[in-house]
């Protein structure tokens, strides 16, 4: 049993009751964390299991020892549809005779601040515990009316985003009272089949004094997690920590880059810890919140000369599988930044950022999934999230932009749903997982959702704006509905793009994605043996391609100053032969004229370097990769970034900061480091190695502990030779830079090419 935890297990019969530990209170006022306890006597400790979940977050201790190591258990999700139950092997924690189980409940996603709007009490106003303990299949304990509870414990206030207040002088808990049994039922309970969220890397903090005289801790790495403090103090002394991602243009602590604006009425996002000390040594970290941060501002009168502050990274248990290094240290840092932004945002589900929203945006996952499968074993996290997408699907097939849904449900938020490139993630993400892992179940269990989305797109395409009525394939042109479009293009106003889309539609983006998803659905249907569906989607793809070409090109020719309008049709296969050659040449010229800067946005940036290199413009792709000016990937690195930023100029040249500094989306460039620079491709067990080397890096070395086995590819330049080494776990196709092709067997292969 990995890490003392079962997977996919529920009790044969629930004999426990839901118990509410709280006394009557005002739902609008934050409550202390509730502590519940039960003393019980047992004769046998063999094969003992604790099944546990809650409405809120739980932390359980059996005889003074922590049960499991799941941080923020039982995890997130649409609790109206699914609430996960964890099952722990507790045989080693029990003892014959008297035992005591203590469980502390926090607000968590259930009633704490969630989503873009920071809404509270989203799923309910009352927290509750459900647990059942069995030994050798026999009931030995369950939650019921005999338990005791108290609100007089040390956690005085907790909110997943806002922070935690802890009074160490209240660790000896008093004022116990009875609990209330609630009739919540068991219909929404599901055995947890994902992986736990864990404490991971630790970073020692360095205390600095900022120009304005504040005491600030620098942990050197932007991450999602929390601070552990160790201080000597007198009882009643207080220490407050405010967490932020960066320093401002004057070198002072700031949180302005994730300023919540209207969210201030809901408490804002202070990312704040308030700790009241006991006498002597105090060691503490929060239990019911995590933050996105690199820095922490300290307010205290405690002598910090021997204090220790440690940042603890918190993310899902997904071992790193992709490793990359090259001759350019800035590119190596860029790769690490991508990895750290993924870690920071894969906390039970993939989210956009660990500060402002923490929302499961479909678009972010859709563009990053092909890279994510290289970087870490993310199957369980993405699989769980895809079920949230299924929950978030409407009867007409629309997939909401965020899963799990956590918006206000206002008329505006309801209108801004179903964007092309976002909803399509319900197809793009399963396909990326299938290509890497080769497991058909990810396709089959999401197939009905995919079909529903395609039906929604088909219905939307049946309506055509007057300006496009002459298109003979107008039934396959998507120019209606809301779309974010090519979000976050440099020098383009996002609000203006949305306004233009609402007024005129966005057929270039939306129809391209209709074609892309239909093309994938044809292949998916074939894989699943659904021949009739395969023919249907083949027909949609063929006609959507014609509709796109009629409206968005001049018989296959593109005339645009936006790089995205070349990247997308090239990446999706909407152009062929000489059309594709001409479009790639035009794209190359646009990049050169733009001083080797990109001007692509959210959707097409992940494909930019690959498209250029695959069409013979690897030199341009590398110049983009190594661009140190804004917009460019290395601009942030040169500014000291340790994660990927939401926008290219998150810290401007004058030092002013804005927007999130921990978004993984633009880190999708790391996918090209594997499948382009080092040429590692895996498609349902079929391996191809096709490196695209360049002297500007000197050397490159990639290793992927893939589902098919370890794949390695490296190259270096020595004098007048290019030296390549590859290791594959099975037969593979090798395509060398000089055009030589061979079928290589399992093992290591060495090649030398004279220059």
Order of alpha helices (4+ residues) and beta strands (2+ residues): beta-beta-beta-beta-beta-beta-beta-beta-alpha-beta-beta-beta-beta-beta-beta-beta-beta-beta-beta-beta-beta-beta-beta-beta-beta-beta-beta-beta-alpha-alpha-alpha-alpha-alpha-alpha-alpha-alpha-alpha-alpha-alpha-alpha-alpha-alpha-alpha-alpha-beta-beta-beta-beta-beta-beta-beta-beta
